[in-house]
Each structure stands twice: as structure tokens, then as C-alpha cells.
Amino acid sequence: MKFYITLLILLFPHGIYSQYILENESVIYSFNTNGEKKMVLVKDNNNKYIQYRFGTKRKIEMQFPAKRTEESWKHFHYIFYSRGGGKANSGQEIANLSFTKDGYQYLIYDTYFSQNEKLATGILLKNLKLDKTTRINGIIKNRVGSLFSLNLETPLEFDESLGFEF
């Protein structure tokens, strides 16, 4: 009996998060938030689609885009900046991935500043009608993946028109 209870306990967390990642997918970037939510950006292993997922441990509250097609890549905008040189040159890396849905702009950011050796990640959610932005902070210690080289690893195109936010 103890064996079955132990097995159930070990499998339970996997079952909770398995809805976020399908068998044919890889995680591009993921983190938990201070509000006990989870953001997962996935792609098909053959780059057939990209999809953003957000919700609680038990339930995906939002997926974008709804359909998993090759057209999904066109809904996302990506920009990246890197300045080397460490502290002496105020080295930094900033990566933004954004999309728009139902009057809101979702901007996922991943940053590093060498001056204070600070890493930060999260989501900026902007109500485009009211021009009001809400910050959802991500927890760095449980982040998986990176946004820093998406244009080299995926069909995403670099979009210089975006500007940077973080």
C-alpha cells in the first residue's frame, strides 16, 4: 500500500504540469510568478507552432494563439539587445517577446544588467485602450530556458520597431 501512495505522490506534480507541455513540444521559456501562476512559452519540436500558456498549477487560464499552426509565429514580435564589457561597460542583455490579444499587449521580458548583476523576468500587461500597464514579476530561480537567442533557434523574426521595455 505504501508503494502505491508513494507512486501517486511522485506522479501527481508531473500530472499537474503536464497539461502545459504536450509530447511534441519543448519549453522555450518558463517561470512561476509571485502570484503563484505559471507562464510557459512552448514550441512544436519541429517548429510548426509557438504558443503562450498562463495559469495556475491546475488550470491553463489563457493560451495564445488558440490554434497551433505555422501562422502562430507571425503573431509574436521579438527584439533583443546585448552590450558586452561587463561592469566596466555597463554590460546588459534585454530580450522582449510580445503579442496582442483582445485589446491587451503581453510583453514577456528577460533581462540581465552587469552593473548590479541583476536578472529579471516577467510579463508587462498593457491595456491598450486605457494605456495602463500591469507588471507580473517572474521568479528568476525557477525560470527555464531563455529569450536571448530566439531568432537563431526558431522562425521568429527580429523586430527592431518594438523598442525595449522591462
Secondary structure, 3 states (H helix, E strand, C coil): CHHHHHHHHHHHHHHHHHHHCCCCEEEEEEEEECCCCEEEEEEECCCCCEEEEEECCCCEEEEECCCCCHHHHHHCEEEEEEECCCHHHCCEEEEEEEEEECCEEEEEEEEEECCCCEEEEEEEEEECCCCEEEEEEECHHHCEECCCCHHHHCCCCECCCCCCCC
